[in-house]
Amino acid sequence: MENHFLIDSDKLTQTALEKKHRLETDPSSRIDHMKYLPGMDVIESDVCEHVMKEMKSYDYSKYSAKDVRRALAKDKCDIEDFKALLSPAAEPFWSKWQERQSLKPASTLEIQYISLHHYI
């Protein structure tokens, strides 16, 4: 299968271009970016497990306008506040939330993305 979306640069050497094309077209030439490479420190973490547990336990219907107001009043939100801000109960507050962020996001997804980076 030929890749018609290659973008080459005249600043790359012929060897670099060949390697770039091989990586773009031959999956067997790529490394698994999730594996530790030799010499790297393996740092154990339960972050993924914790996030997955919180995600599975998330019940958006349990949050009310009161929970959203409480979260909006805080300078730094915890996980429960963040869940409230992502719930349907937060929809009437989005304009206030946007003002607080001094941004005018174009969509709900953008609001959620911005809040994720701001509150966590």
N, C-alpha and C positions, 0 to 999 in steps of 0.2 A: 504494500500500500504506500503510495507516494504522498508525502506531506506537502501540501501546497501553501502552507502557512509559515514557511521558514523565513525568518528575517535575518539577513546576513549583514555584517558590518565590514566595511573596508579597513577597519582598524584591527581586525583579527588576523593573525598569521594563518597560513594555509593549514598548519597542524591544528591550530585552535578551531578553525572552521570545520575540519574533518571530525574532530571530537564533538563539537557542538551538533553537527548533523547526526552523528552516531547516537548521541544521547536523545535527540529529538525523534529519531525514527526507530531505534532498536531498544525496546524496553529491557532486554537482558543486559544491556550495558549500564543500566542505572543501578544505584545502590538504594537500599531501603532507608529512607531518611528517618525512620522511627527506631532503627537499631543503633545501639551504641557501637562506635567504631573502636578499634584497638587504641588503647592509651587514654580513652575518655573515662572520667569518673562516673560511676553508676550511682546516681542519687535517687534513693527510693522516696516515693511520695504517694500520699493517699489523696491528692487533690482530685484526680480523675474519679476515683471511687466516691469521694464526697460529693462532687458535682452531679454524678449520675444518681446517687441516692436522693439528693435534693430535687433533681428533675423528676424522678419517678414518683416522689411523694407530693409534688406540686398539684394542689387542687385550687385552681383559679377562682372557683365559685365561693370559696370560704372567705374571701376578702371583701370588705365593705368600703364605702366612702370614708368612714372614720379611719380605717387602716391607711388609706391613701393619704388623707390629711396628715396623719401622724408621720408618715414617711417623708412627705414634702416639707414638714416643719423641721426635720433633722438636717444637720450639716453633713453628717456621714451616716449612710444607711447600712443596716445589716441585711442578711439574707432575707429575712421575713419582710422587711421594708421593700426590698427589691421585688420580691414576689408580688406584693400588693401593687406596686407600680406597674407591673406587667399584666395585672388582672384586668378584666373588663370594667371593674369598678373605677379604674383610673381614667377611663376614656373622657369623662366630663372635665377632668383636670389637666388634660394635655396642653391646652393653651397656656395655663398657669405654669406648667412644667417647662414649656418652651421658653417662657419669659425668664424663668429662674436660670435656665441654662444659657440665656442670651443668644439663643439660636432659633432658627426657623426651619426645622427639619421638614422634608418633603413627604415623609410617610411614617406610618406606625412603626415599620421595621427600622427605619432610621432612628426614631425616638428610642426604641428599645436598645439598639446598638450603642447609641450615645450614652444612655443611662447605664448600661453594663460597664462601660469604661469609666464612667464618673463615680458610680456607687460601689464598685468592688475594689 
